[in-house]
Amino acid sequence: MAELLDRPGPTRPPAVIPGDTVDVPPAAFEVRLLEAVQDKIASPPVVRVARGMSLFGEHAAGWLLFGAAGAILDRRRRRDWVTATAAVALAHGASVGVKRVVRRPRPQHPRVRVLVDTPSRLSFPSAHATSTTAAAVVFGALLRKPLVAALVPPMALSRMVLGVHYPTDVVAGSVLGAAVAVGARRLANRSTAQRPRKGNR
């Protein structure tokens, strides 16, 4: 563990440019929690898995590909898969929009190691948590599987293992993703209910 955290890495985000982010200091408990997570579970195998999850969820690309595969393979429900995938894309876009409004910088505390590169300095909310939660809700409904419990906690925890998000970032991302996904499902269900059936035309 000590070797992992002492190892120099690529991992410190770029310096904050004045005016580029808003100096919102984290609560002390958030720093302590990040430090505790890294001390307790950030072993080399866990970090490797977390980095793989980070790559999969970057820009929601993994989930969008998953949805596209569903649309190709499940022809009978292709419209449903396309709608669900659009909901994931919308959730990711919403998280990016909130980031640009809040402009909270990522963790830069000396006791927190940043163990993966990030495309942005902005931290709130976690886009990975947002898109993963949205994907778990909409794809879980299509597959009739409890994907929220299986996918959301590991992704949220991985962002803290890697030191790139505060706890409130991942909580807010999960809430945002769930809200967008539930809203999208309701709209899709309403549209389906209002669509005339072939026999009634």
N, C-alpha and C positions, 0 to 999 in steps of 0.2 A: 504494500500500500504506500509506504513512504517513498519507494522508488518511483512509483507512478506519479505521485503528486510533486516530487522534486524534479521529475524529468522536464527539461525545457521543451516547449512545444510551439506550434504555430498559432497558439490558441488564444492569445490575448486579443480582444477586438481592437480595431483602430482607435486611436485617441479620440475623445469626444471633441468635435469642433464647436466652438462657441456659436450658439444660435441653431446648431443642428439638432440638438436634443435639449430637453428640459431637465435641469438638475433636480430630480426627485429622489432624495436619499431614501434608501429602503429602511424599513423598520428593523431594529436590531435583531428581532426574532427571526426575520427572514434570512439574514446573513448567518445566524447561528444554525438555522435549519439546513441551509445549503451546506455549510461546513460539516454538520453531523451526517447528512446523507452521503457526502463524499468520503468521510472517514469510515462510515459503517459498510457501505456497499460498493464503492467505486473501485473494485478490483479490476485488474486488466481484462478478464473475460467479460465482465459486466460493461466496462467502457467500450469494448469492441462491439458488443450487441447494441449499446446505446448509439454508437456512431452509425451502425447500419440502419437503425431506426430513423436517425436524423437524415440520412441520405434518402431513404424511402419516402419520408414525409416532406422533403424540401419542396416548396411551392405546391404542396399537395399532389405531386406528380405520381407517386405510387398509388394513391387512392383514385386518381383520375384514370390511370391505366387499368386499375381493377374494375372500375365502372365501365370502361370501354370494352373490356373483355366480357363482362356480363352482358352487355348489349349485343355483342357479336354472337355469343354462345347461346343465349336465351332469347331466341327470336320471338317467341310468343309474348314475352314481356319486355320487348325492346324499348317501348315507349317509357315503361316504368324505370328501366335502368338508365336511360338517357336523362329522365327527370331527376333521378337520385344523384347522378353524377353532376348535373348542373347545380344541385343544391350544395354539394361539396365545394364546387368551384365558387359559388356565391359566398359560402361561409369563409373560405380562404380570402376572398376579396374583401369581405367585411373586416376580417382581422387586420389586413394590411391597411385599410382605411382608418381603423381605430388607432393603430400604431402611429400613423402619420399625424393624428390629432393629438394623442397623448405625449408622444415623443419621449418616453422614458428610456434612459440608456440601459444597456445590459449590465449584468454584474461586473464590477471592476474592483471589488474589495480584495485586499491583499491575502485574505484567508480563504478566498474562493478561487479554485483553479478552473480556468476555461479550457476544456479538453477537446474542442472541435471548432473549426472555422465556421463563421456565420456570414451570410450575404448582407446583413444589415446590422446597424448599431442599435436598432430599436427593439424594445423588450416586451412592451405591454400592448396587447395580450400575446400569448404564445400562439403563433400561427399553426405550429404542429399540433398543439392540443385542440385548437379550433377545428381544423380539417379532420383530424382523427375522430373527434367526437361526432361531428356531422356524418362522417362516413359510417361510423358504428351504428348510428341511429337509422340512417336511410338504408344502408346495405343490410343491416341486421333485420330490418322489417321485411326486405325482399327475400332474404335467406331463411327467415324465421329462426334466427339464432341470437342469443344474448351477447351480441358483440360489444356492447358498451362496457360491460364488466370485464370482458376479456382484453379489450384493446386500449381503453382510455387510461386506466391507472398506469400500465407500463410506459405508455408514451409520455404521460405527464411526469412520471418519475425520471425517465431518461433525460428530460430536459434539465432537471436539477442535478442529476449525476454528472452531466457534461458541464455544469456551471454556467449555462447560457440564459437561464430564466430564474426569476424569483418565484416562490410559491404562489403569490397572488397573480403572477402572469399566467401560470398554467390553470389555475382555478377559473380566472376570467375567460381564458380561451375555451375551456370546456363548457362554461355556461353559454358563451356566445355561439359555439358550434351547435349545442343542443337546441338553442332558441331558433337558429336559422333552419336547422333540419326539421324540427317539429312544425315550424311555420310552412316550410316547403311541402311537407307531407299533407298538411291540412289543405293547402291550395290544390295540390294534385288530386286529393280525394274528392274535393268539391267539384273540380273540373270533370273528373270521371263520372261523378253522380249526375252531372248536368248534360253529359254527352248522350245524345240519342242512340239507342240501340238499333242495330240493323233491322230487326224485325218491326220496329215502330216507325220506320221512315215511310 
